[in-house]
Amino acid sequence: MDNLATVCWLGAPLNHCPPYFATMLEKRFRIIDCQQDTAILSDKEVRYCFFFFRPQYVQCLNSALMMCQNLDKHLIVIHANDMDSNFVNSAIADCYQLSPRTAKEWLDQVEIKYFLDLAQHPSLRKYQGNIDLELAPALLYVSENIKTEIKEENAANLCHYSVTYFSKVFRKKVGMCFRDYVTHQRISLAKRMLTHNDNTKIAYIAYQCGYHDVSYFSRIFKKKTGTTPAAYRQSY
């Protein structure tokens, strides 16, 4: 069970993207290439969708934008400097011109702004409006290292902050201290794993969530949820 968000891709095929960009995308997302099938936008689970623009896909783009406006969805448009710079539409959440110099930074921002909550942080939506993109490296660090040791010092370094300043900013933006946030994310993952497959051993789930001591994991889980992992599984 990985933590990649599943995202939909419309417009020009993914394999028409520059290799450097396709590689970065596939490291961050599980991509469903829908080509010109804009009906995917009617799926209630789809809130944002990538659209790779090329001039021959103008009709598809217009169709997708119309659906987005009617369904309150949004497109994240990618282009290779072949899109009218004056084109504006309220259904476009983000518009990016491909560049190897800025691709990584842009994708990091897109992941935290639009998709990170879908992958690892479903309960984080209520905080999303308060989370500044300056914290994106720290949140990605937690998401990508959830089953290993996570240090606040490392998270602070990724944001180029001292630990003291990082701690203050994190609590202000997220609403909890970094340590509590890590615990919250680990327990949230454990809940999903417990209900995803009844045959998965609790010891394995504990390990995948960063706890190498099952007894300690069970104590933390009960403290945070009011019930044991086994009882939580049985209730679903």
ABEGO torsion letter per residue (X at the ends): XBABBBBBBBEBBAAABBAAAAAAAAAABBBBBAEABAAAAABAABABBBBBBBAAAAAAAAAAAAAAAAAGBBBBBBBBGABBAABBBAABABBBBBBAAAAAAAAAAAAAAAAAAAAABAAAAAAAAABBAAAAAAAAAAAAAAABBBBAAAAAAAAGBBAAAAAAAAAAAAGBBAAAAAAAAAAAAAAAAAAABAABBAAAAAAAAGBABAAAAAAAAAAAAGBBAAAAAAAX
